[in-house]
Amino acid sequence: MFRILDRLLGMFSTDMGIDLGTANTLVCVRGEGIILNEPSVVAVRKGTTQVLNHGEAVGLAAKEMLGKTPGTIQAIRPMRNGVIANFEIAETMLRYFIRKVHNRSWGVRPRVVIAIPSGITAVEKQAVINSAERAGARAVHLIEEPLAAAIGVGLPITEPRGCMICDIGGGTTEVAVISLAGIVRSVSIRIAGDEMDDAITAWMRKNYNLAIGEQSAEKVKINIGSAYPLRKEMNMEVRGRDISIGLPRKIIVTSEEIRDALREPVEGIVNSIKEALEDTPPELSADLVEMGIVMAGGGSLLRGLHQVLSEATGLPVRVAKDPLTAVARGTGVFLEQLDMLRGKLKELEEV
């Protein structure tokens, strides 16, 4: 009886692909594309899992509270480095987003495809599945982020030739060489957008004795951040708290200074790509001379990063169209072709 009811509820639920990211969660629905893109943040009463405003302080509304809450409220990011750091809050966030997509709170039992970092453990994978099921999913399928990104940007992953994707998200950078619908070589590092923000925060503290919040650091990165010298350098006013006297202060920083602040995380990303290339089979390496590297994820939008990677590897590098939604779009395509793609992957595993 329960199974029959579950199937009936499933008939009235919208299946979805989810990019459960450290910084943002995106939901893709078959035939509709990306219909939800919100920060992975939840605001709760401190010391509890009770979400504020009748459960509506999730996503954008919660992100606006980061660093600005009183002692009784806490804005939490349940995802860290691409994996679930707070299970209860992650489940609450997923349930909210799933119900928001359906625009109702009853009878929601969708199939979901969730993108996960390629380097996570079996325990971390199971945590994602459990959280999604408790949030209302009827069935949960996982796909590795670099594979989802490659599908989302339209790379010919099922053909017998090498493709390379570099997906720089909020918590992880995923680098993979793909051929015949499988990942031949992958590297997953916990250096990405958040590390860049932390590097800017540390640089401000060290060089200007100025404490700034994570949202301010992110704005600096977006507005004047770069990995390669710019034709016209920029500057920006940054506000924060003077550490020595404890009073508010503002300064002017330049794009050259921020480029210096970002040098270490950029080098980490370059090294991850080199590591993947060093272990790639020669025939696939030959393909990459022509195919090059495709970049996806929000971190790929850092000015000049594609030039740094091209100079370091000697390969053509391009940023995908709409890189922020590449993984989510890939989960949507995977959902549409679920049976065919899963069969193809199983067939390859058995060879």
N, C-alpha and C positions, 0 to 999 in steps of 0.2 A: 504493500500500500504506500509506504513511504517513498519507494523508488518511483512509483507511478506519479505521485504528487510532485516529486523532484523534477521528473521529466516535463510535466505540465508547466511548472514554474519556469523551467529552462526555455520552453517554447516562447515565453513572453519576456525573456531577458535578452539583453543586447550583449553578445560576445565582444570582447575587447582585448586589445594589446596594450600592455602597460610598460612604460619605461620608468621604473621605480628608482629614480636617481637621487644622489646625495643632495643635490641642490634643488632640482625640480622633478615633479612627477607629471608625465604626459600620458594621455589616454587616446588611443586610436580606435575608431569603430569602423567596421566593414562598411564600405560604401559612402562613408561620411568624412573620413580622414581624421585629423587631430581635432578633437572636440573639447579637450581639457588640457591646460598647461598652467600648473600652479606650483609655487614653492613647496618643498617637502618640509613644512614647518607646522607645528601644532602648539597652540597656547592652552595651558592647563593651570588649574589652581595648584600652587606649590605644594609638593609632597603628596599629590594625588594624580590620578589619571583622568580627572573630571575636566572635560573640555569646556572652555568658556562660551558664553552666549548661546546656550542651548545646543552646543555641539557645532557651532558655525565658525569658531575661531580656528580655522584650518586653512592652509595655503596662503594666499596673498594677504588675507586679513591678519594671519598670525605672523607673517614675515615682517609686517610693518611694526610689530611690537618688539622685534629683536633688539636687545640692548636698551629698551625704553620702558620695561615693565617695573611696577612697584614690587615690594617684597612678597606680596601674596600671589603673584602671577609669574609663571615661568614659560617662556617660549622655547620649545624643544625641537631640535632636528633629529628625528628618530633614525635617520640613515647617516652612517659615517663610513667613509672610504668604500662606498658602494655596497655595504652590507647593513643589516638591521642591527642597530645598537640598543634600541629600546623597543622590545617586542609589543608591549601593550599599546604604546603610542603609535607604532607603525600600523598595528591592526586597526586602531581607531581612525587613522588617516586614510587607510585603504578603504575601509567601510564608507567613510564620508565621500570619497571620490567616486566609488562605484555607485553609490546611491544618487550622487549628483548627476552622473551621466544618465541614469535612468529617470531622474526627476521624480522619484518616489522612494519610500522606505520599506514597502512590502513586496513580497514575491520576487525578490531580486536574487537570481541564481545563475549568473553568467559563466560561460567558459572564459578563462583568461590566459593569455600568453604573457609572461613576465620576463624581461631582459635582466640578466644577472652578469656580474663580472666574470671573466674566464678563470680568474685565479682563486675563487672562493672555495671553501671546503664543503664536504658533503653535509656537515652539520649546519652550515650557513645556508645551503640550498634548501634543506628541510625546513629551516626556520622561515624562509620566504614562502614555501608551500603552505605551511601551517597557518601563517598569518593571513594569507590570501583566503584560505578555506574558512577560517573563523570570521573573516570579513564578509563572507557570503558567496564566494566562488564555488560553482558546481564542480568544476574540473580546472586544474592548474597545470600549465605546460611551461617549462623553462627553456629559454634560448640564450646562448652566450651573447653578450653585448656586441663584440666585434662582428659576429656573424649577422646579428640584427642590423647593425649599422651598414654593413656591406650590402645587405638586401635593400635597405632603405635608400641608399644612394644609387642603386641600380647597377652595381658591379655584376659581371657575368660569373657568379660564384659556382654555377653547376657545370661550367665548361672545364676541360682539361688544360687549364692555363692558370698561372699565378696572378692573384690580385692581392694588394696590400692595403689594409685600412688602419688608420690611427684615430681612435676615438678618444678625445680628451674631454672628460666630463667634469663633475664637481669634485668627486672623491677619488676617481681612478683614471688612469690612462691605459687604454686597451689597444695593443698593437697585435695584428694578426696577418699571417699570410694564408690565403684561402685558395683551395682548388677542389673541383669536383664536390662541391657542397659541404666540404669539411675544412676544419682548421688544421693546417699542416704545422704551423709554428706560431705560438702566441707568447706574448709577454704582458703581464698585468702589474702595474706599479701604482702605489698609492701617492702619486704626485700628479696633481691636476689643478683645477680651478681654486679649490680651497687652500692648497699649498701656496699658490701664487698670492692669494689674499693674505695669508699668514706671513709670507715673505715681505709684503709691503708694510704690514703692521709692525713687524720687527724692525724693518729698516727705518721707519718713522721714529720709533722709540729710540733706536741707537743713534741716529744722525740728527734728529731735531728734538729729542727729549719730549716727544709728543705721543700721547696715547690716543689711538683712534679705534672705532668699532669695526666689526667685520663688514657691515654695510657700507661704511665709508671707504674701506680698503677696496671693496668690490667696485665702487664707483670710480675710484682712481684708476684701477686696472682697465675698466671699460673705456674711460674717457681719454686717458693719455698713455696707457700701457703699451709696450712694444717689445719685440725680441730682436729687432733689426733697426739700424739707424734710419730715421725718417727723412724724407725730402725736406719737410718743414717741421722742426721740433715744436712741441707744444708745452704749455704750462697750465697749472690748475691751482685754485685755492683749496686748501684742506683745513678743516677745523677739527679740533679735539681738545684734550686736556693736557696742560703743561704738567709733566710728572714732578718737576722740582718744586713748584709753588702751588699746584693743585687747582689752578684757575684756567678757564677756557682761553684758548689762543688759536689764531689762524696763521697759516704760512702759505707761501707759494712754492710749489714743487714743479720740476720740469720732467719732460718725458725721458731725458737722458738719465736722470736720477732713478726713475722708476724702472728703466731698462736695467740699470745696475742692480736694483733690488730683486728683479726677476731672473737674474742670471743663473742662479743655482737650480730652481725648478725647471727652467728651460733646458739646461744641460742634462738634467735627469731624464727628460722626455727624449732628447736626442740620443742618449745612451741606450734607452729602452728599444728604440728603433734599430740602432746598430746591433744590439744583442739579438734581435729577431732575425735580422738579415744575415748575421754570421752563421746561423744554424739552418738557413734555408737551403734546400737541395739545389744544385747547380742549374737544372733545367728550369725550375721556377724562378731562380734569380735572373736567368736570361729573359724570362717573360717580363720581369719587373723593370728591366731597362726601358722597355716600351710602355708598359702599363703605368709605371710610376707608383706613387703613394697618394691615396685619397684621404683627406682629413675630415673628420666629423666631430660633433660635440661643441659645446660652447667655448671651450678652450682653444679651438682651432681658429677662433676669430681674433685672437691676439695679433696685433699688427706685426707683420714681418716674420711670423713664426714659420710659415711655409718656405720663406727664403732661407732661413737658418737651416731647416731640415734638408732642403735641396742641396745647399752647399756642403753640408756634413755628409750626405750620402751619395751625392753625384747623380741622384735620380730626379725625374720631374715630380713635383709635388703640387697638388691642387686642393683647394678647399671645396667641399661638396656644396651644392646648392641647398640652402636652408639646413645647415649642419646641426642646428639645435634640435631639429625634429627627426633626424635620420634614424635613430634607434627606435623611436616610437613608430615611425612609418614602417620600419622593418618588421616589428612585431605584428603590425596590421596585415602585412603581406603574408607573413608566416601563418597567421590565423586563417586567412582566406584559403591558403594552400596547405593546411595542416596535415591532412592525410597523405598527400603526395610527397611533401618535403620530409615528413617523418619516415615514410617508407623508403625514400631515397637514402636518407642518413643511415637507417638500419641496414639497408642493402649493402652500403659501403663498409659498414662496420663488420659485416659477416664475410667480406671478401678477404 
